[in-house]
Amino acid sequence: MWTAQQGGRRIVSSELTRMETLVLPIRLQNVALTADYRRLFQQRTVDLLPITSDILDRAARLRATVPGLKIPDAIHVAIALLRGCTLFVTNDTGFRRVPSLPFVILDDVLAGL
């Protein structure tokens, strides 16, 4: 998720993203990749937000209105919408079902290069 800030771009996500990202390198016992991901999430241009009751309420409304939207995905979308993100970057085509979400499928972008 991207948001404009002082003429630049920031990555906005939740602590859930950090957890999801670390699962595979930890499972594979890939210490170097685990450390790389941890460094990525510590960058000044990355905002990892706690999952608050406002976010969960918005996620619940999204799950109630968007068929098939999974709980983690609803949380990600809720954060993007509440923070006013200008672009939601994903490889999950299921996000096409979410109205008013400005998104791009990363594989589509890379295929166009």
N, C-alpha and C positions, 0 to 999 in steps of 0.2 A: 504494500500500500504506500502510496506516495502522497505527500502534501507539500505545497509550496510554502516556503518560509524565508523571508528576507531575500527574495530573488533566487534562492537555491532550492534544492529538493531534499526532503528527509524521508527516511523509511520509517513508517509507523506500523506497529504490529502489537501483539500482546506477548506476555510471558508464555502463553500457550505455544506460540510459534517456536520459541526457543526450545521448549520441551520436545515438540514434534521433530525438530531438526536434529536434535542430539541423539535420538533413539537409535538410528542405524549405525552411526560411527561407534557408539558405546557398545551396541550388540556385537559389532565386528571387532571390538577392542582396538579400534584405530585411534590411538592416542593423538596423533598429529592432526587428523581431521577434526576430532573433538575439540582440540585446542584452537584450530582455525575458526571453527564456528563460534566458539566462545569469544574469540577476539572480534569477530565480525559484529556480534551483538553488543560489544562494548564500545563501538565506534560512536563518535559524537553525533553523527548524522542518523543514528538509529534510536528511535524511541520505542522501548518495549513497555507497554502499559499493563498495569494490573487489571485483572478482570473484576470490575465493580458491579454493584447491583444495577446501575443504569445500563451498563453493557448487557448484562444478563436479561434485563427487561426488554431491551430492544431486540436481542437475539430470540427471545420467546415470541415476540410479535412477528419476527421474520419467519420463524419455524411454523407459526400458525397460518401464514399467508403464502409461503413459497413451498409447494409440494416437493418432498424429497430432500429438503435442505437439512444436512446433518448438523448436530450440535456444534462441533468445532467450527464448521464453515459459517454457521449463523453467528458465532462469536466474532470471527474474523470480519464478516460483513458489517456487523453492528459497530465495531470499532471504526472501520473505514467511514461509515456514514456519520457516526457521531463526531468524528474528528474532521470531517469535511475533506477527506482525501480526494485528490484530483484524479488519481488513477489506481486501480486495483490490479496488481500483477499476479498472475497465476498460471498454472498449466492445467487446471481443473475446468473442463468445459461446462461442468454443471453450474457454474456461476452465471452462465447465460440466462438462467431462469430468474435471476434476481433483478427486479425492475429498479431503475434509477441508479444502478451501480456502474460507474465508469470503469471498465475493466479492459485488459488486454490479455490474450493467451500468449504466453512467452514463446511457445513453439511456433505459433503463427508469425510472430515478429522475426524469429531467427530464420524461418524458412524464406522470408522475404529479403534476407541479406545476400 
